[in-house]
Structure formats: C-alpha cells, structure tokens
Amino acid sequence: MKNIFVGNLDFAASESSIRSLFEAHGKVDRVSLVTDRDTGRPRGFAFVEMPDAAEADRAIAALNGTELGGRALNINEARPKGEGGRGGSGGGGFRREGGGGPRQRREPRW
C-alpha cells in the first residue's frame, strides 16, 4: 500500500478525474480530495492510495509534472504528518527575542 500526494490541483478537479488519471497506471483503492473544513471548498491537493507499491512508483514517475485542468501536478509519495511539512512542534511565530528597547512593566491581572 502506498499513499501518494497530488498537489497543485485545479480547484475544479474531481475525485473521478484524479482516479482515472491514476488508474491508467494500476489499481487505485481510494482518492481523498482534501477540502477546507469551514467552507467545504477544495484546497488544491489530494491523496491517492494504491495497493501495489511498484505501480504507485510508476504512476508517480509518469504523472509528476503532467497537466490536469491547465495546472502542472506535483506528485510524490505522501509523508506522515510528523515528517517535514507542518507536523511536529514549533510555536506560533509570535515570540519576540532580545532587542527592541526597554521592557514595559505589566500591571498585575487581578
């Protein structure tokens, strides 16, 4: 079983269009078109699960960079959430370190 990331999708792309693209290279178990949790609109990427790893590798090699709906697809093996990307720890980016002049005193919160 291999999970494949399909990025740079046209927002009009459907699960069936993605499935047909990959089925030319082997059996497809599932296509998950990722949508925004709040709006329900597509986010421009999907995941495709293929049971045969060799077929999945051939599909990745053949389809990476091909166009669907006028956009060049970015296709590679999906990585678990913890590796790279947005997974793991890392703070929110609002930390201010050093410099910036004298600190202002804060009043107690009670």
C-alpha positions in Angstrom: 0.0 0.0 0.0 1.4 3.4 -1.0 -0.1 6.8 -0.2 0.6 9.4 -2.9 0.3 13.2 -2.5 -1.2 15.1 -5.5 -0.6 18.8 -5.3 -1.3 21.9 -7.4 -4.7 20.6 -8.3 -7.2 22.8 -10.2 -10.0 23.6 -7.8 -12.5 22.1 -10.3 -10.7 18.7 -10.2 -12.9 15.9 -9.1 -12.2 12.5 -7.4 -13.2 10.7 -10.6 -10.9 12.8 -12.8 -8.0 12.0 -10.4 -8.9 8.4 -10.2 -9.0 8.0 -14.0 -5.6 9.6 -14.2 -4.0 7.1 -11.8 -6.0 4.0 -12.9 -4.1 4.2 -16.2 -1.0 3.0 -14.1 -2.6 0.5 -11.8 -5.3 -0.3 -9.2 -6.5 2.6 -7.1 -8.0 1.9 -3.7 -9.0 5.4 -2.6 -8.9 9.0 -3.7 -9.3 11.7 -1.0 -9.8 15.2 -2.3 -9.0 17.5 0.6 -11.5 20.2 1.3 -11.5 23.2 3.7 -13.1 22.3 7.0 -15.1 25.6 7.2 -16.1 26.3 3.7 -16.1 22.9 2.1 -14.2 24.1 -0.9 -11.3 22.1 -2.3 -7.8 23.1 -1.0 -5.9 22.2 -4.2 -4.5 18.8 -3.2 -5.5 15.2 -2.8 -4.2 11.8 -1.7 -4.4 8.6 -3.8 -3.9 5.1 -2.2 -2.6 2.4 -4.5 -2.2 -1.2 -3.1 0.8 -2.1 -5.3 4.0 -0.1 -4.4 5.6 -0.8 -7.8 2.6 0.5 -9.7 2.4 3.5 -7.4 6.1 4.4 -8.1 5.5 4.1 -11.8 2.4 6.4 -11.5 4.4 9.0 -9.6 7.2 8.9 -12.2 4.8 9.1 -15.1 2.4 11.7 -13.8 4.6 14.2 -11.9 4.6 17.4 -13.8 1.7 16.4 -16.1 -1.2 18.9 -16.6 -4.7 18.5 -15.3 -7.1 21.4 -15.8 -4.3 23.6 -17.0 -2.1 23.1 -14.0 1.2 21.1 -13.7 0.7 18.5 -11.0 3.1 18.0 -8.1 3.1 14.3 -7.4 5.2 12.4 -4.8 5.0 9.8 -2.1 3.0 11.2 0.9 5.0 11.6 4.1 3.5 11.1 7.5 2.3 14.3 9.2 5.2 14.3 11.7 7.9 14.4 8.9 8.6 17.8 7.4 5.6 20.0 6.4 3.5 21.3 9.3 3.7 18.5 11.7 5.7 18.4 14.9 6.2 21.2 17.4 7.3 24.7 16.7 5.5 27.5 18.3 3.3 30.1 16.6 5.9 32.6 15.4 4.8 35.4 17.8 7.9 35.1 20.0 10.0 38.2 20.3 13.6 37.6 21.2 16.0 40.2 22.5 16.5 43.8 21.4 13.6 46.2 20.9 14.3 48.7 23.7 13.3 48.7 27.3 10.6 46.4 28.5 7.4 47.9 29.8 6.1 46.9 33.2 2.9 44.9 33.2 0.2 45.6 35.7 -1.0 42.6 37.7 -4.0 40.8 36.3 -6.1 40.7 39.5 
